[in-house]
């Protein structure tokens, strides 16, 4: 199962998902509870000013509910390929 989570409101998420034709569900975390729990609400430097923001991060969670792998500082243009390569390698190592 693939889920995306962001602090955006559901209306903004729907607009983004429609624009990008996303084939997965986006969950809203407007109060940033999930971001805090997963440690991705971090201080960032934006145009020379320190602000709190969400660090783009991907968590691979196994069937047992435990985190198997974390991708930090995600770069969207190449990230899907990185995740797919990890999942293929992981599946190969399990067989």
LONUZA-421980 format. One record per residue (C-alpha): residue number from 1; residue in one letter; chain; x, y, z. Coordinates in Angstrom, 1 decimal. Example, Ala and Ser with C-alpha at 12.3 -4.5 7.8 and 13.67 -1.06 7.14 Angstrom:
# residues 2
<r seq="1" type="A" mol="A" x="12.3" y="-4.5" z="7.8"/>
<r seq="2" type="S" mol="A" x="13.7" y="-1.1" z="7.1"/>
//
This chain:
# residues 95
<r seq="1" type="X" mol="A" x="0.0" y="0.0" z="0.0"/>
<r seq="2" type="X" mol="A" x="1.3" y="3.4" z="-0.8"/>
<r seq="3" type="X" mol="A" x="0.2" y="6.6" z="1.1"/>
<r seq="4" type="X" mol="A" x="1.3" y="10.2" z="1.0"/>
<r seq="5" type="X" mol="A" x="1.0" y="12.5" z="4.0"/>
<r seq="6" type="X" mol="A" x="1.4" y="16.2" z="4.0"/>
<r seq="7" type="X" mol="A" x="0.3" y="19.1" z="6.2"/>
<r seq="8" type="X" mol="A" x="-1.8" y="20.5" z="3.4"/>
<r seq="9" type="X" mol="A" x="-5.5" y="20.7" z="3.7"/>
<r seq="10" type="X" mol="A" x="-7.6" y="18.0" z="1.9"/>
<r seq="11" type="X" mol="A" x="-8.8" y="20.5" z="-0.7"/>
<r seq="12" type="X" mol="A" x="-5.2" y="21.4" z="-1.7"/>
<r seq="13" type="X" mol="A" x="-4.3" y="17.8" z="-1.7"/>
<r seq="14" type="X" mol="A" x="-7.1" y="16.8" z="-4.0"/>
<r seq="15" type="X" mol="A" x="-6.1" y="19.6" z="-6.4"/>
<r seq="16" type="X" mol="A" x="-2.5" y="18.4" z="-6.4"/>
<r seq="17" type="X" mol="A" x="-3.4" y="14.7" z="-6.7"/>
<r seq="18" type="X" mol="A" x="-5.7" y="15.5" z="-9.7"/>
<r seq="19" type="X" mol="A" x="-3.1" y="17.7" z="-11.4"/>
<r seq="20" type="X" mol="A" x="-0.3" y="15.1" z="-11.0"/>
<r seq="21" type="X" mol="A" x="-2.7" y="12.1" z="-11.6"/>
<r seq="22" type="X" mol="A" x="-1.5" y="10.4" z="-8.4"/>
<r seq="23" type="X" mol="A" x="-2.5" y="6.8" z="-8.2"/>
<r seq="24" type="X" mol="A" x="-2.4" y="6.7" z="-4.4"/>
<r seq="25" type="X" mol="A" x="-4.1" y="8.3" z="-1.4"/>
<r seq="26" type="X" mol="A" x="-2.9" y="11.5" z="0.2"/>
<r seq="27" type="X" mol="A" x="-3.6" y="11.9" z="3.9"/>
<r seq="28" type="X" mol="A" x="-3.9" y="15.3" z="5.6"/>
<r seq="29" type="X" mol="A" x="-1.8" y="16.1" z="8.7"/>
<r seq="30" type="X" mol="A" x="-2.9" y="19.7" z="9.2"/>
<r seq="31" type="X" mol="A" x="-2.0" y="19.6" z="12.9"/>
<r seq="32" type="X" mol="A" x="1.4" y="18.0" z="12.0"/>
<r seq="33" type="X" mol="A" x="0.9" y="15.2" z="14.6"/>
<r seq="34" type="X" mol="A" x="2.2" y="12.5" z="12.2"/>
<r seq="35" type="X" mol="A" x="5.1" y="14.7" z="11.1"/>
<r seq="36" type="X" mol="A" x="6.1" y="15.2" z="14.7"/>
<r seq="37" type="X" mol="A" x="5.7" y="11.5" z="15.6"/>
<r seq="38" type="X" mol="A" x="8.0" y="10.5" z="12.6"/>
<r seq="39" type="X" mol="A" x="10.5" y="13.3" z="13.3"/>
<r seq="40" type="X" mol="A" x="10.1" y="15.0" z="10.0"/>
<r seq="41" type="X" mol="A" x="9.0" y="18.5" z="11.3"/>
<r seq="42" type="X" mol="A" x="12.5" y="20.1" z="11.3"/>
<r seq="43" type="X" mol="A" x="14.1" y="23.5" z="11.2"/>
<r seq="44" type="X" mol="A" x="14.9" y="24.4" z="7.6"/>
<r seq="45" type="X" mol="A" x="16.7" y="27.3" z="6.0"/>
<r seq="46" type="X" mol="A" x="14.5" y="29.1" z="3.5"/>
<r seq="47" type="X" mol="A" x="16.0" y="32.1" z="1.7"/>
<r seq="48" type="X" mol="A" x="18.3" y="32.7" z="4.6"/>
<r seq="49" type="X" mol="A" x="15.6" y="32.5" z="7.2"/>
<r seq="50" type="X" mol="A" x="15.1" y="29.6" z="9.7"/>
<r seq="51" type="X" mol="A" x="11.6" y="28.1" z="9.6"/>
<r seq="52" type="X" mol="A" x="10.0" y="24.9" z="10.7"/>
<r seq="53" type="X" mol="A" x="9.0" y="22.7" z="7.8"/>
<r seq="54" type="X" mol="A" x="8.5" y="19.2" z="6.7"/>
<r seq="55" type="X" mol="A" x="11.6" y="17.3" z="5.6"/>
<r seq="56" type="X" mol="A" x="10.7" y="15.2" z="2.5"/>
<r seq="57" type="X" mol="A" x="11.1" y="11.7" z="3.8"/>
<r seq="58" type="X" mol="A" x="9.9" y="8.2" z="2.7"/>
<r seq="59" type="X" mol="A" x="9.3" y="5.4" z="5.2"/>
<r seq="60" type="X" mol="A" x="9.1" y="1.8" z="4.0"/>
<r seq="61" type="X" mol="A" x="6.9" y="0.0" z="6.6"/>
<r seq="62" type="X" mol="A" x="6.9" y="-3.7" z="6.6"/>
<r seq="63" type="X" mol="A" x="3.9" y="-6.1" z="7.1"/>
<r seq="64" type="X" mol="A" x="4.7" y="-6.2" z="10.8"/>
<r seq="65" type="X" mol="A" x="4.2" y="-2.4" z="11.1"/>
<r seq="66" type="X" mol="A" x="7.9" y="-1.7" z="11.7"/>
<r seq="67" type="X" mol="A" x="10.0" y="0.7" z="9.7"/>
<r seq="68" type="X" mol="A" x="12.2" y="-1.2" z="7.4"/>
<r seq="69" type="X" mol="A" x="14.0" y="1.7" z="5.7"/>
<r seq="70" type="X" mol="A" x="14.0" y="5.5" z="5.7"/>
<r seq="71" type="X" mol="A" x="14.9" y="7.7" z="2.7"/>
<r seq="72" type="X" mol="A" x="15.8" y="11.1" z="3.9"/>
<r seq="73" type="X" mol="A" x="16.3" y="14.3" z="1.9"/>
<r seq="74" type="X" mol="A" x="14.1" y="13.0" z="-1.0"/>
<r seq="75" type="X" mol="A" x="14.7" y="14.4" z="-4.4"/>
<r seq="76" type="X" mol="A" x="11.3" y="14.0" z="-6.3"/>
<r seq="77" type="X" mol="A" x="12.7" y="13.6" z="-9.8"/>
<r seq="78" type="X" mol="A" x="14.6" y="10.5" z="-9.0"/>
<r seq="79" type="X" mol="A" x="12.9" y="9.2" z="-5.9"/>
<r seq="80" type="X" mol="A" x="10.5" y="6.7" z="-7.4"/>
<r seq="81" type="X" mol="A" x="13.3" y="4.9" z="-9.1"/>
<r seq="82" type="X" mol="A" x="15.3" y="4.7" z="-5.8"/>
<r seq="83" type="X" mol="A" x="12.3" y="3.3" z="-3.9"/>
<r seq="84" type="X" mol="A" x="11.5" y="0.8" z="-6.7"/>
<r seq="85" type="X" mol="A" x="15.2" y="-0.4" z="-6.7"/>
<r seq="86" type="X" mol="A" x="15.1" y="-0.8" z="-2.9"/>
<r seq="87" type="X" mol="A" x="11.9" y="-2.8" z="-3.0"/>
<r seq="88" type="X" mol="A" x="13.2" y="-5.1" z="-5.7"/>
<r seq="89" type="X" mol="A" x="16.4" y="-5.7" z="-3.8"/>
<r seq="90" type="X" mol="A" x="14.6" y="-6.2" z="-0.6"/>
<r seq="91" type="X" mol="A" x="12.2" y="-8.8" z="-2.2"/>
<r seq="92" type="X" mol="A" x="15.2" y="-10.5" z="-3.8"/>
<r seq="93" type="X" mol="A" x="17.0" y="-10.8" z="-0.5"/>
<r seq="94" type="X" mol="A" x="13.9" y="-12.3" z="1.1"/>
<r seq="95" type="X" mol="A" x="13.6" y="-15.2" z="-1.4"/>
//
